């Protein structure tokens, strides 16, 4: 199987022993605690939104606070689990056998990360303007590009299909409206 230039692709990792790069000391622990901190911050933000949300007394179960509460609880649990794993990994020194076993060192691919993060930021800003169908298709395309997809037109067509189907499912199936954006005249 040929090796891929994209370290996130399956062909780059299947059959290989991977060694995740991590620093040592306080800097290594700080790097390992970044993701748990982000998850905890987002869970706190959701919890704050749940607390200040004005819910009419006529709202039936499960209500508008139910699913954000589940997501906040899940994010908090993941933050705690990842935090514990990060501290444990920093406190444990690898054995000589593990160090000698080697493996391919992997880290964060900056270009892939930039495509994914940039796609989410663009989606957040463009959703109100372009609407769900176009913005979600662009999000799908950008994330696919970040994961190594070179066929941009193919990814865009798949993204348009998925976003259109999800728009129809939410609008017609659930009765929940998603932003129509520039296509608002047609829907």
C-alpha positions in Angstrom: 0.0 0.0 0.0 1.5 3.3 -1.0 2.2 5.8 1.8 0.3 9.0 1.8 1.7 12.5 2.4 -1.3 13.3 4.6 -0.6 11.9 8.1 -4.3 11.8 8.9 -5.1 9.4 6.1 -5.7 5.7 6.8 -3.1 4.6 4.4 -0.5 6.6 6.3 -1.2 4.9 9.6 -2.5 1.3 9.0 0.0 -1.3 10.0 2.4 1.3 11.6 3.1 1.7 15.2 2.5 5.3 16.1 4.3 7.3 18.7 2.6 10.6 19.6 4.9 13.5 20.1 4.7 15.0 23.6 6.9 17.3 25.5 8.2 16.7 28.9 7.8 18.7 32.1 5.3 21.5 32.6 5.3 22.4 28.9 4.3 18.9 27.9 1.5 18.8 30.5 0.3 22.2 29.3 0.2 21.0 25.7 -1.7 17.8 26.7 -4.3 19.9 28.7 -5.2 22.2 25.8 -8.0 20.0 24.4 -9.5 19.2 27.9 -9.5 23.0 28.6 -11.3 23.7 25.3 -13.9 21.0 26.0 -14.4 22.3 29.5 -14.7 25.9 28.3 -17.3 24.9 25.7 -19.2 22.9 28.3 -19.2 25.9 30.6 -20.5 28.1 27.8 -23.4 25.6 27.1 -24.2 25.4 30.8 -24.3 29.2 31.1 -26.6 29.3 28.1 -28.9 26.7 29.7 -29.1 28.6 33.0 -29.9 32.0 31.4 -32.3 30.5 28.8 -35.9 31.7 29.1 -38.1 28.7 28.9 -41.8 29.2 28.8 -43.7 27.2 31.5 -45.7 25.5 28.8 -42.6 23.8 27.3 -43.0 20.0 27.5 -40.3 17.5 28.2 -37.7 17.2 26.8 -37.7 21.0 26.4 -35.0 23.3 24.9 -32.6 22.7 27.8 -32.5 18.9 27.6 -30.2 18.2 24.7 -27.8 21.1 25.4 -27.6 19.6 28.9 -26.7 16.2 27.6 -24.0 17.7 25.4 -22.6 19.8 28.2 -22.5 16.7 30.5 -20.8 14.7 27.8 -18.2 17.5 27.1 -17.5 17.8 30.8 -17.0 14.0 31.1 -14.7 14.0 28.1 -12.7 17.0 29.5 -12.3 15.2 32.8 -11.2 11.9 31.2 -8.8 13.6 28.8 -7.4 15.7 31.6 -6.7 12.6 33.8 -5.1 10.8 30.8 -2.9 13.8 30.1 -1.7 14.1 33.7 -1.1 10.3 34.0 0.8 10.3 30.7 3.0 13.1 31.9 3.7 11.4 35.2 4.6 8.0 33.8 8.0 7.6 32.3 8.1 5.2 29.3 9.9 2.0 29.8 13.1 1.3 27.9 11.3 -1.3 25.7 8.7 1.3 24.7 11.4 3.8 23.8 13.4 1.2 21.8 10.2 0.0 20.0 10.1 3.3 18.3 7.4 3.8 15.8 6.5 6.6 13.5 6.3 9.9 15.4 3.1 11.7 14.6 1.9 15.2 15.5 -0.5 17.8 14.2 -0.5 18.5 10.5 -0.7 22.3 10.4 -2.2 22.5 6.9 -4.9 19.9 7.7 -5.7 21.6 11.0 -5.9 25.0 9.2 -8.3 23.7 6.6 -10.6 22.2 9.2 -10.5 25.1 11.7 -10.8 27.6 8.8 -13.8 25.8 7.4 -15.6 25.9 10.8 -14.9 29.6 11.1 -16.0 30.4 7.6 -19.2 28.3 8.2 -20.0 30.3 11.3 -19.6 33.6 9.5 -21.3 32.6 6.2 -24.3 30.6 7.6 -26.5 33.7 7.9 -25.5 35.1 4.5 -25.4 32.0 2.3 -27.8 29.8 4.2 -27.6 26.2 5.4 -27.3 24.4 2.0 -24.4 26.4 0.6 -22.5 27.1 3.9 -22.7 23.4 5.0 -21.6 22.3 1.5 -18.6 24.6 1.8 -17.9 23.3 5.3 -18.0 19.7 4.0 -15.7 20.6 1.2 -13.2 22.4 3.4 -13.1 19.6 5.9 -12.7 17.0 3.2 -9.8 19.0 1.8 -8.3 19.1 5.3 -8.5 15.3 5.4 -6.7 15.0 2.1 -9.4 15.0 -0.6 -8.0 16.5 -3.8 -11.2 16.3 -5.8 -12.7 19.6 -4.7 -15.7 19.5 -7.1 -16.6 16.0 -6.0 -16.4 17.0 -2.4 -18.6 20.0 -3.1 -21.2 17.9 -4.9 -21.3 15.4 -2.0 -21.5 18.3 0.4 -24.4 19.9 -1.5 -26.2 16.6 -1.6 -25.8 16.0 2.2 -26.7 19.6 3.1 -29.7 19.6 0.9 -31.0 16.3 2.4 -30.4 17.5 5.9 -32.2 20.8 5.1 -35.2 18.9 3.8 -35.1 16.5 6.8 -35.1 19.3 9.3 -37.5 21.6 7.5 -40.1 19.1 6.2 -39.5 16.2 8.5 -39.0 17.9 11.9 -40.6 21.3 11.2 -37.4 23.1 12.2 -36.2 25.8 9.9 -32.6 26.3 9.0 -31.3 29.5 7.5 -32.1 29.8 3.8 -29.7 32.6 3.1 -29.5 33.7 -0.5 -31.7 30.8 -1.5 -34.5 32.1 0.7 -36.6 33.2 -2.2 -36.8 29.6 -3.4 -37.7 27.9 -0.1 
